[in-house]
Structures are given as C-alpha cells and as structure tokens.
Amino acid sequence: MKIAVAKGDGIGPEIMEAVLKIFEANRVPLEYEFVEMGKWVFDKGYNNGMTPEAKQTIETLGLLFKGPMETPKGKGVKSINVTARKTWNTYANERVFQTLHGVETVFSKAGIPINITVVRENIEDTYGGIEHMLTHDVALSRRFITRPGSLQLIHYAFELAKQKNARRITCGHKANIMKITDGLFLECFYEVAKEYPQLKADDVIVDDLCMKLVTRPDLFDVVVLTNLQGDIVSDLCAGLVGGLGFAPSANIGDHISIFEAVHGTAPDIAGKNIANPTALLLSGISMLRHVGLTENAAIIENALLYTLETGVHTGDFGDKTKPSVNTTQFAEAIISNFGKQPQSNAKKVIPNMPGTPAPFKLEKNPMMISKEIVNEKIVGVDLFIESGEQPDAIAQKCQRHAGVKFKLVNISNRGTQVWPTGSVYTNLVNQYNVRFESLDDEELNQHDVIGLYVSMSGNFKICSLELLNMWGDKRGYSLAQGQ
C-alpha cells in the first residue's frame, strides 16, 4: 500500500525520519511517496502551501502522513494545516489522550488514569475564516454550523464510542448562549443518540466541561465538540497527559484522511536531533490501525509504552536525574523493545487485515442537503448599518423607510437592544442592526427586501443583511439581548 508523506517544517524531517525508521524495522507493508508541502512551498509562491503535484498525489492515494508545518506570518495566507483538512473534507478530528507511564503529570502522581477521546468537527464553525470589516471599527466573522456536517461528525463519534465500548459519550457545547448554531449541533447529537440506545449520551456546557476536565478527567470517555471549542478542549486535554508532544491527531474523511503531529515546528531545536517523536509516532500508529495494519500497530505501540515505562526519554520530559537520549536513540530504543509487553495498557496484537485508503474516485463534489420538512417563510430582515448617531435618531429615519410592508421592531448594537428600550449605560460602536419584520405577519419575498434595502441606502451605508426566516413556528434567527 502506498501513502503520501510530507516531512514538515522545523523538526518535522527528523521526527518523520525516526518514525519511518521504526516502521521499516517493524516491516510495516507501506510504500511512501514524498510530497512537497509546508512553509518552504509557500515561499516558492504556492498560496495553499502545497504544489499541484502534491495535491494530485494525495487525492490519488487517499492517505497523508505529515509532520508539523508552519504557515508564514504576515503574508495573508491561510494555514496549510486547516486548508488541507477542509479541502479534503476530513470532517472528524480524532485525538486520543491517555496516561503514559514514564510521562509524569499531576494526575499520574495522584493515580488518576486518563483515557479521553476528543472528536472535533473539522470543517465548519469560525474556521471557515470568512471575515469582513463592516466599518473601520467593527470586524465580523461568520460562523457556519450545518445539519449535514454535524450529523456526519456525530455519527462518526458514536460509531467510535461503540467500537471503543465507551462508558459515556458527551457533547460539549455553548447552546445556552448560541442557541441557533450550537443549538443545532446539540439537536443533531441527541438525534443520533437515539440510534445508539446502548451508549450513555449526555451534554455539558463547554466552560463547565473545561472545569470538570481539569478536576476529574477520569469521568470522561468520548467527547464531541464543534471546531473552535474542540480545538481549545483538545489542547487542554493534551496538557493533562504531558503536552502536545504526546498527543496524536487523526483527521478522518470518507475519501481522504490525514494523520499528523499537531505540535509546533520548534525551529529553535530543528536539526539538533533532540526532538521528541512520540506524538508523530502515535499518529502513525493510529494510521496503521486505520488501514488495517493492526498487528504492526500493536507491536510498535507496546514497544513505545515499554520504552517509556523503562524511563527512556528525550530532553523535554522524564526523570531529569537520568540522562536524556536524542531522537535517533529514542527510535532505536523502541525498535529494540519490539515484542515486549508494557505493564500498563498493553495492546492486543490482532493479525493485519489491510484495506485501501482510497476506495473510489469522485467525479463531482458531493452535495449534502437534508430534507426540508416544513416550508421556509421570510418574515423580515436584519440590516446591519454604519452610523455614529444615537438610537432614537436612527429609529426616526428607519421608520420613514418601512413603507406598507415592514415595521421597525428593534435596533441593537453589538447584540444588545438599544431601541425601543435600552439603557444609556450601554456603550455603542458605529455599527447597528436594525430589524424590520413584516406588517401584519404577511409573508415577504426577496423583492420586498431589496426594495427596503434600496430605500434605506439613501440614509445609511448598509454593511450586510440577513433574511429573517421561519420554518413552521420555528424561528430561524436569534433575539437581541434585552429584546
């Protein structure tokens, strides 16, 4: 089986060399096609951080194993890591955090075992990077949470929990505040939970989740979250088990998957042969299991765990009274321990059942649309306007434009209502949301909205607009604070 390999930037090439040396010593039946990705590719003028040949190779092979990569700062280019995940729809970021004996933490000292799998949505949320300056003072980031994307990710999380014989699967969210976006994600979670009655499914607000994770991490098993919250929580969990140097990462898609180290490129130690390859090795072990090389994966992981238990360590962790080893020596120690069993968390050796990472090729982009059960109805519009005037003055102008189809119902600033009621103690910026709803609850169409837009543009710069939609009696828009 052939896979694509990108060595990465900084310490990437040396830790990748160490991992592939371990694979070679274990006779892992893989061939490698090295592809050009990373900062040095950006520097050559490729704005997505990869050459066209690299993109073609990865799409042909269906599997990418990559070292850490740096995105150039201050050049306006997108993260190569995020771009790769989103381009190939690797919708599920799976990261396993477990106690590693020989890696000392406050929890290992207290005898509290950790085995948490975070499943993070990988495509949507604010990671779309869709941002605009509405005024010179006001920036906007659009946050997309979709039903098909959420269901895709959550189904994967429940299947993983089922295979893991998980005690519990928990949805982390902020639906108490973001009632529509996180509310949709939570709704999808419980919709999928009905298909898995054997699993205990519950939810927790994400800030409360973080508090509980740093006090009783042993209470959690599988945790599923949206993209930004999952990014933060997964790094928090890495801190519980010793840091990002011990945190593997798998980005799973239906057609292409990416296995990578998510720690930094550490340019200060690059080329010194002292970097810790454990995170990349653990990611590689996850990759081996993904393609059915379960025997190789178990032998290598058991050797890694045994090596850590015996106190072998690189300079970034371990017993400081014992001399550290370099990257090459760490890999050689693992190779010398093939066939040995660690005292804790030994993995069962299951014969290989190799599959294929790229089952079929696509001719067109997959379209994900769920069935619309109730017809959509336009009931109003939010116009985001630029103005330095007071709310009452804005209201007077807006009411002149309402005409025979609209009524002005609300003006808000930074999400807080300032008209028809509000407080003079609410600080304002120069961007308001003025909300018009249909007069007498009559259904509106886009022509009505455009007419209002044209009329309002005589008094205001309109930065953006959003339709107010209803599906049956379900409102598709939020209320302002205080409305």
Secondary structure, DSSP 8 states (H G I E B T S, - for coil): -EEEEE--STTHHHHHHHHHHHHHHTT---EEEE--BSHHHHHTT-TTSB-HHHHHHHHHH-EEEE------TTS----HHHHHHHHTT--EEEEEEE--TTS--HHHHTT---EEEEEEE-SSBGGG--EEESSSS-EEE--B--HHHHHHHHHHHHHHHHHHT-S-EEEEE-TTTSTTHHHHHHHHHHHHHTT-TTS-EEEEEHHHHHHHHHH-GGG-SEEEE-HHHHHHHHHHHHHHTT-GGG-EEEEE-SS-EEEEE-S---TTTTTSS----HHHHHHHHHHHHHTT-HHHHHHHHHHHHHHHHTT---TTSS-TTS----HHHHHHHHHHTTT---SSS-----------S-----SS---------S-EEEEEEEEEEE--S-HHHHHHHHHHH-TTTEEEEEEEETTEEEESS--TTS---SEEEEEEEEGGG--B-HHHHHHHHHHHTTTSEEEEEEEEEEETTEESS---BT-
